[in-house]
């Protein structure tokens, strides 16, 4: 069992002690988390990048990427749920990819951003670019 699965199981045990309506809400949320856990492969993505949020510009360094999100090493006053606009450059793509996302994780070294999934065609295209990018890096 992965560390994330262990945490989800611990939260589920705690949820059983909540009042009935809160217990049901928490168990439904945990079920959704289990379904939405990372289903795409992370790839190394070591790129300097500029991005923006709420009219502010930021600079960071991407550490890894998948078709569903990216981790960016960056300092700033970010909030969970904050929307960001990113421009991603790849050696496997002739043009930068512009994509929006939501901050879903904040740690001392940076933020985890989950890409907006409203445009499935764009995410499929991004997944293809990431695969090519990873293959080029492995050959080099």
C-alpha positions, 0 to 999 in steps of 0.5 A: 500500500502506498503512503497516499493509500495509507493516509486515505485509509487513516482519514476514512477510519477517522471519518467513521467517528463523525456525525452521520451527514459529515461522515457520508460527505467525507467518505464520498470525498475520499472515494473521489480522491481514490478515483482521481489519484494520479493515473498518468506517469510523471516525467522529469521536466527540468525547465525554468518557467514564468507563470502568472496568477491573479495578475501577478507574475512568478518565476519558477523551475519545473521539476516534473510533469505529467499530462495532468499536472506539474510541480514547480519550485517557486516561492510565493504566497500561493493558496490551494485552489488558486488558478495559474496560467502556465507556458510550457516549453518542450524540446519535442514541440515547436511551439510553447503550450499555454495551459491553465491549472489550479494549485493543489499542493503547497510545500516549502519548495514549491507548488503542485498544479493540476491542469484544467481538464476542460479541454481533453484534446489539449490534454491528450496533445500534451500527453503526446508531447510529454512522451516524446520529450521523455523519450528524447531525454532518455536517448540523450 
